[in-house]
Amino acid sequence: MKKSKQITLGILISLGVWLIGIISSGSIYLGDELDFWDGLPALSLIYPFIISAYAIVSAFVAKKKDLPHFFKASQTVLLIPFISYLIAFIANYLNETFFNPLMPILLLIFMYPAIPLTSTVIGSLDLFYSEPLMYVEFAIMIFSIIAAFFVFRYYKKNGKKAENNNSELQK
């Protein structure tokens, strides 16, 4: 598959996965909450597992089918909301602690790419009124994306661990 097709497919599928989360929460968080329906509590509850399954399965498939550009594009689109949320959170904290005219600009810039994450995680908080659940969902999603990088890096195309293949060669 061509490089451009892999990248396009990775971006579109990952955006689709984020869209499932936004639809399941029923709200878009853009500094303020924009409700467009009541949401689907059951889908919102299993959404962290959907994004986790996608991240890990896409790593296996990309490695098996030799689609490195698909994997990189896919994981980048999954990571951008997490990184943007972290930068926006730090900018907001620094703005509240030490007023700096640059911090609101950073917050505004990084708030928009973080919309999928804030919509899914905070949307589930609104549906279930459980702050610990929100942190568990966030942790499940970020750990699975990190695990996908390890899967892609350490598994060979035939599905066996790279360490096992190396030890067989040394015998």
Short mmCIF file of the C-alpha atoms (twelve columns), coordinates in Angstrom:
data_MODEL
# 
_entry.id   MODEL 
# 
loop_
_atom_site.group_PDB 
_atom_site.id 
_atom_site.type_symbol 
_atom_site.label_atom_id 
_atom_site.label_alt_id 
_atom_site.label_comp_id 
_atom_site.label_asym_id 
_atom_site.label_seq_id 
_atom_site.Cartn_x 
_atom_site.Cartn_y 
_atom_site.Cartn_z 
_atom_site.pdbx_PDB_model_num 
ATOM 1   C CA . MET A 1   0.000   0.000   0.000  1 
ATOM 2   C CA . LYS A 2   1.290   3.468   -0.846 1 
ATOM 3   C CA . LYS A 3   2.609   5.733   1.889  1 
ATOM 4   C CA . SER A 4   -0.040  8.412   1.272  1 
ATOM 5   C CA . LYS A 5   -2.860  5.870   1.400  1 
ATOM 6   C CA . GLN A 6   -1.530  4.429   4.677  1 
ATOM 7   C CA . ILE A 7   -1.329  7.880   6.244  1 
ATOM 8   C CA . THR A 8   -4.803  8.888   5.057  1 
ATOM 9   C CA . LEU A 9   -6.324  5.633   6.281  1 
ATOM 10  C CA . GLY A 10  -4.611  5.919   9.661  1 
ATOM 11  C CA . ILE A 11  -5.833  9.474   10.156 1 
ATOM 12  C CA . LEU A 12  -9.419  8.790   9.071  1 
ATOM 13  C CA . ILE A 13  -9.864  5.627   11.138 1 
ATOM 14  C CA . SER A 14  -8.413  7.266   14.249 1 
ATOM 15  C CA . LEU A 15  -10.640 10.312  13.805 1 
ATOM 16  C CA . GLY A 16  -13.578 7.909   13.491 1 
ATOM 17  C CA . VAL A 17  -12.617 6.273   16.779 1 
ATOM 18  C CA . TRP A 18  -12.500 9.673   18.483 1 
ATOM 19  C CA . LEU A 19  -15.865 10.546  16.909 1 
ATOM 20  C CA . ILE A 20  -17.404 7.442   18.516 1 
ATOM 21  C CA . GLY A 21  -16.322 8.802   21.897 1 
ATOM 22  C CA . ILE A 22  -17.768 12.242  21.241 1 
ATOM 23  C CA . ILE A 23  -21.075 10.752  20.096 1 
ATOM 24  C CA . SER A 24  -21.210 8.435   23.097 1 
ATOM 25  C CA . SER A 25  -20.785 11.334  25.527 1 
ATOM 26  C CA . GLY A 26  -23.410 13.487  23.803 1 
ATOM 27  C CA . SER A 27  -21.419 16.686  24.381 1 
ATOM 28  C CA . ILE A 28  -18.573 18.660  22.940 1 
ATOM 29  C CA . TYR A 29  -16.379 20.482  25.437 1 
ATOM 30  C CA . LEU A 30  -15.027 23.618  23.869 1 
ATOM 31  C CA . GLY A 31  -14.243 25.621  26.970 1 
ATOM 32  C CA . ASP A 32  -17.957 25.360  27.665 1 
ATOM 33  C CA . GLU A 33  -20.248 22.386  27.259 1 
ATOM 34  C CA . LEU A 34  -22.272 22.050  24.070 1 
ATOM 35  C CA . ASP A 35  -24.889 19.320  24.517 1 
ATOM 36  C CA . PHE A 36  -26.297 17.870  21.332 1 
ATOM 37  C CA . TRP A 37  -28.113 14.913  22.913 1 
ATOM 38  C CA . ASP A 38  -28.242 12.832  26.098 1 
ATOM 39  C CA . GLY A 39  -25.442 10.459  25.096 1 
ATOM 40  C CA . LEU A 40  -25.169 6.706   25.308 1 
ATOM 41  C CA . PRO A 41  -24.081 5.717   28.811 1 
ATOM 42  C CA . ALA A 42  -23.329 2.095   27.875 1 
ATOM 43  C CA . LEU A 43  -21.134 3.117   24.928 1 
ATOM 44  C CA . SER A 44  -19.500 5.843   27.000 1 
ATOM 45  C CA . LEU A 45  -18.636 3.284   29.663 1 
ATOM 46  C CA . ILE A 46  -16.945 0.891   27.225 1 
ATOM 47  C CA . TYR A 47  -15.363 3.592   25.057 1 
ATOM 48  C CA . PRO A 48  -11.941 3.420   26.776 1 
ATOM 49  C CA . PHE A 49  -11.855 -0.263  25.835 1 
ATOM 50  C CA . ILE A 50  -12.847 0.560   22.241 1 
ATOM 51  C CA . ILE A 51  -9.984  3.014   21.849 1 
ATOM 52  C CA . SER A 52  -7.645  0.572   23.620 1 
ATOM 53  C CA . ALA A 53  -8.635  -2.291  21.354 1 
ATOM 54  C CA . TYR A 54  -8.204  -0.110  18.286 1 
ATOM 55  C CA . ALA A 55  -4.750  1.083   19.362 1 
ATOM 56  C CA . ILE A 56  -3.434  -2.408  20.090 1 
ATOM 57  C CA . VAL A 57  -5.118  -4.202  17.179 1 
ATOM 58  C CA . SER A 58  -3.921  -1.520  14.761 1 
ATOM 59  C CA . ALA A 59  -0.370  -2.080  16.030 1 
ATOM 60  C CA . PHE A 60  -0.612  -5.835  15.403 1 
ATOM 61  C CA . VAL A 61  -2.168  -5.371  11.960 1 
ATOM 62  C CA . ALA A 62  0.300   -2.658  10.954 1 
ATOM 63  C CA . LYS A 63  3.229   -4.837  11.973 1 
ATOM 64  C CA . LYS A 64  1.847   -7.969  10.323 1 
ATOM 65  C CA . LYS A 65  0.908   -6.232  7.045  1 
ATOM 66  C CA . ASP A 66  4.031   -4.019  7.050  1 
ATOM 67  C CA . LEU A 67  2.144   -0.709  7.279  1 
ATOM 68  C CA . PRO A 68  4.463   1.516   9.324  1 
ATOM 69  C CA . HIS A 69  3.045   4.792   7.998  1 
ATOM 70  C CA . PHE A 70  -0.504  3.709   8.873  1 
ATOM 71  C CA . PHE A 71  0.627   2.935   12.414 1 
ATOM 72  C CA . LYS A 72  2.481   6.224   12.865 1 
ATOM 73  C CA . ALA A 73  -0.391  8.312   11.498 1 
ATOM 74  C CA . SER A 74  -2.970  6.403   13.507 1 
ATOM 75  C CA . GLN A 75  -1.118  6.653   16.802 1 
ATOM 76  C CA . THR A 76  -0.281  10.313  16.212 1 
ATOM 77  C CA . VAL A 77  -3.964  11.161  15.794 1 
ATOM 78  C CA . LEU A 78  -4.720  9.202   18.967 1 
ATOM 79  C CA . LEU A 79  -1.965  10.978  20.924 1 
ATOM 80  C CA . ILE A 80  -2.556  14.580  19.826 1 
ATOM 81  C CA . PRO A 81  -5.586  15.115  22.133 1 
ATOM 82  C CA . PHE A 82  -3.642  13.756  25.129 1 
ATOM 83  C CA . ILE A 83  -0.602  15.960  24.496 1 
ATOM 84  C CA . SER A 84  -2.784  19.002  23.753 1 
ATOM 85  C CA . TYR A 85  -4.791  18.457  26.938 1 
ATOM 86  C CA . LEU A 86  -1.606  18.215  28.990 1 
ATOM 87  C CA . ILE A 87  -0.167  21.428  27.508 1 
ATOM 88  C CA . ALA A 88  -3.504  23.251  27.959 1 
ATOM 89  C CA . PHE A 89  -3.731  22.027  31.564 1 
ATOM 90  C CA . ILE A 90  -0.207  23.272  32.333 1 
ATOM 91  C CA . ALA A 91  -0.869  26.597  30.579 1 
ATOM 92  C CA . ASN A 92  -4.074  27.057  32.592 1 
ATOM 93  C CA . TYR A 93  -2.296  26.242  35.849 1 
ATOM 94  C CA . LEU A 94  0.561   28.638  35.093 1 
ATOM 95  C CA . ASN A 95  -1.910  31.350  34.105 1 
ATOM 96  C CA . GLU A 96  -3.787  30.993  37.388 1 
ATOM 97  C CA . THR A 97  -0.592  30.829  39.452 1 
ATOM 98  C CA . PHE A 98  1.589   33.414  37.708 1 
ATOM 99  C CA . PHE A 99  -0.340  35.658  35.401 1 
ATOM 100 C CA . ASN A 100 1.366   35.656  32.022 1 
ATOM 101 C CA . PRO A 101 -0.255  37.096  28.874 1 
ATOM 102 C CA . LEU A 102 1.194   34.234  26.809 1 
ATOM 103 C CA . MET A 103 -0.563  31.473  28.760 1 
ATOM 104 C CA . PRO A 104 -4.157  32.235  27.640 1 
ATOM 105 C CA . ILE A 105 -2.931  32.163  24.040 1 
ATOM 106 C CA . LEU A 106 -1.318  28.738  24.604 1 
ATOM 107 C CA . LEU A 107 -4.474  27.541  26.313 1 
ATOM 108 C CA . LEU A 108 -6.587  28.665  23.381 1 
ATOM 109 C CA . ILE A 109 -4.271  27.046  20.820 1 
ATOM 110 C CA . PHE A 110 -4.094  23.676  22.566 1 
ATOM 111 C CA . MET A 111 -7.705  23.574  23.746 1 
ATOM 112 C CA . TYR A 112 -9.046  22.759  20.277 1 
ATOM 113 C CA . PRO A 113 -6.952  19.647  19.524 1 
ATOM 114 C CA . ALA A 114 -7.880  18.349  22.988 1 
ATOM 115 C CA . ILE A 115 -11.631 18.411  22.232 1 
ATOM 116 C CA . PRO A 116 -11.977 14.653  21.547 1 
ATOM 117 C CA . LEU A 117 -10.360 13.718  24.855 1 
ATOM 118 C CA . THR A 118 -12.204 16.261  26.957 1 
ATOM 119 C CA . SER A 119 -15.494 15.390  25.296 1 
ATOM 120 C CA . THR A 120 -15.150 11.680  25.980 1 
ATOM 121 C CA . VAL A 121 -13.648 11.757  29.474 1 
ATOM 122 C CA . ILE A 122 -15.538 14.721  30.939 1 
ATOM 123 C CA . GLY A 123 -18.676 13.644  29.067 1 
ATOM 124 C CA . SER A 124 -18.600 10.325  30.894 1 
ATOM 125 C CA . LEU A 125 -18.179 12.253  34.147 1 
ATOM 126 C CA . ASP A 126 -21.418 14.084  33.364 1 
ATOM 127 C CA . LEU A 127 -23.181 10.801  32.553 1 
ATOM 128 C CA . PHE A 128 -22.023 8.813   35.598 1 
ATOM 129 C CA . TYR A 129 -21.100 11.502  38.171 1 
ATOM 130 C CA . SER A 130 -17.980 9.561   39.120 1 
ATOM 131 C CA . GLU A 131 -14.661 11.378  39.141 1 
ATOM 132 C CA . PRO A 132 -12.615 8.208   39.864 1 
ATOM 133 C CA . LEU A 133 -14.206 6.617   36.788 1 
ATOM 134 C CA . MET A 134 -12.993 9.557   34.723 1 
ATOM 135 C CA . TYR A 135 -9.406  8.995   35.885 1 
ATOM 136 C CA . VAL A 136 -9.646  5.252   35.244 1 
ATOM 137 C CA . GLU A 137 -10.905 5.887   31.696 1 
ATOM 138 C CA . PHE A 138 -8.075  8.327   31.056 1 
ATOM 139 C CA . ALA A 139 -5.486  5.849   32.382 1 
ATOM 140 C CA . ILE A 140 -6.858  2.945   30.328 1 
ATOM 141 C CA . MET A 141 -6.716  4.975   27.134 1 
ATOM 142 C CA . ILE A 142 -3.213  6.379   27.609 1 
ATOM 143 C CA . PHE A 143 -1.706  3.053   28.744 1 
ATOM 144 C CA . SER A 144 -3.178  1.235   25.764 1 
ATOM 145 C CA . ILE A 145 -1.754  3.768   23.326 1 
ATOM 146 C CA . ILE A 146 1.658   3.397   24.954 1 
ATOM 147 C CA . ALA A 147 1.266   -0.400  24.853 1 
ATOM 148 C CA . ALA A 148 0.552   -0.205  21.129 1 
ATOM 149 C CA . PHE A 149 3.985   1.349   20.579 1 
ATOM 150 C CA . PHE A 150 5.592   -1.554  22.455 1 
ATOM 151 C CA . VAL A 151 3.568   -4.071  20.454 1 
ATOM 152 C CA . PHE A 152 4.641   -2.482  17.186 1 
ATOM 153 C CA . ARG A 153 8.267   -2.235  18.276 1 
ATOM 154 C CA . TYR A 154 8.843   -5.646  19.871 1 
ATOM 155 C CA . TYR A 155 6.715   -8.059  17.871 1 
ATOM 156 C CA . LYS A 156 7.836   -9.482  14.567 1 
ATOM 157 C CA . LYS A 157 5.515   -10.001 11.601 1 
ATOM 158 C CA . ASN A 158 4.843   -13.638 12.461 1 
ATOM 159 C CA . GLY A 159 3.509   -12.628 15.885 1 
ATOM 160 C CA . LYS A 160 6.354   -13.999 18.019 1 
ATOM 161 C CA . LYS A 161 8.347   -11.836 20.346 1 
ATOM 162 C CA . ALA A 162 11.575  -10.545 18.909 1 
ATOM 163 C CA . GLU A 163 13.550  -11.740 21.949 1 
ATOM 164 C CA . ASN A 164 12.456  -15.351 21.375 1 
ATOM 165 C CA . ASN A 165 13.624  -15.287 17.768 1 
ATOM 166 C CA . ASN A 166 16.994  -13.848 18.752 1 
ATOM 167 C CA . SER A 167 17.559  -16.501 21.416 1 
ATOM 168 C CA . GLU A 168 16.806  -19.264 18.896 1 
ATOM 169 C CA . LEU A 169 19.425  -17.845 16.534 1 
ATOM 170 C CA . GLN A 170 22.091  -17.934 19.232 1 
ATOM 171 C CA . LYS A 171 21.662  -21.689 19.942 1 
# 
